[in-house]
Amino acid sequence: MSTQSFQVDGMTCGHCANHVRGELEAVSGVSGVEVDLVAGGTSTVTVEADRELSDAEITAALEEAGNYTLAGR
């Protein structure tokens, strides 16, 4: 089991967090997602999966969820 945390920009509300959570939960191997929302700032998203996820997989899920990006990228 792998637990990874990502810094995500662009979320402004609980609705945004739910979109991000849903898209990440759809990624193969993901068993859980927690979002520590900082509205309008950089939020922390923690993902539990059966393997390490690549930045490309996270980025693709964030783009599918909406206009969200990995912080600093």
ABEGO torsion letter per residue (X at the ends): XBBBBBBBBGBABAAAAAAAAAAAAABBGBABBBBBBBBGBBBBBBBBBABBBBAAAAAAAAAAAEBBBBBGX
